[in-house]
Amino acid sequence: MKFAQLSTFAAALLLSSAAMAEGGGDRTFEKMMAANGRSMELFVAKEQTRDPVVVNEKKDDKTKDL
């Protein structure tokens, strides 16, 4: 009976360690961050080629404050 309990305990430890093992989550996160960085670089490059948007802060008497 002790052997069965010991075997069950060892099997439980092996299964739990397999469940907690790294499943590539770090690599996936790294690839996601690299793709995000690349897309941000492309976005900034695209935005720099556009003409700047000019915002006029001058208000008339007819303009209401929100």
C-alpha positions in Angstrom: 0.0 0.0 0.0 2.9 2.4 0.8 4.3 1.7 -2.7 0.9 2.7 -4.3 0.7 5.9 -2.3 4.3 6.8 -3.1 3.7 6.0 -6.8 0.6 8.2 -6.8 2.4 11.0 -5.1 5.3 10.8 -7.6 2.9 10.8 -10.5 1.1 13.8 -9.1 4.4 15.7 -8.8 5.3 14.8 -12.4 2.0 15.9 -13.8 2.0 19.2 -11.9 5.5 20.0 -13.0 4.6 19.2 -16.6 1.5 21.5 -16.3 3.6 24.3 -14.9 6.4 24.0 -17.4 7.1 26.8 -19.9 5.0 26.3 -22.9 6.6 29.0 -25.1 4.8 31.9 -23.5 8.0 33.9 -23.2 8.8 33.4 -26.8 5.3 34.3 -27.9 5.4 37.5 -25.8 8.8 38.4 -27.3 7.5 37.9 -30.8 4.4 40.0 -30.0 6.6 42.8 -28.6 8.9 42.7 -31.6 5.9 42.9 -34.0 4.5 45.8 -31.9 7.8 47.7 -32.1 8.0 47.2 -35.8 4.4 48.4 -36.4 5.1 51.5 -34.3 8.2 52.3 -36.3 6.2 52.0 -39.5 3.4 54.2 -38.1 5.8 56.9 -37.0 7.5 56.8 -40.4 4.1 57.1 -42.2 3.0 60.0 -39.9 6.2 61.9 -40.5 5.6 61.9 -44.2 2.2 63.6 -43.8 1.7 67.3 -43.6 1.3 68.5 -40.0 -2.2 69.3 -38.8 -2.5 72.9 -37.6 -4.9 73.6 -34.7 -6.1 77.1 -34.3 -6.7 77.8 -30.6 -8.1 81.3 -31.2 -11.8 81.5 -30.1 -14.5 83.9 -31.3 -17.2 85.5 -29.2 -19.6 83.1 -30.9 -17.5 80.0 -30.0 -18.8 78.3 -26.9 -16.6 76.6 -24.4 -17.5 72.9 -23.9 
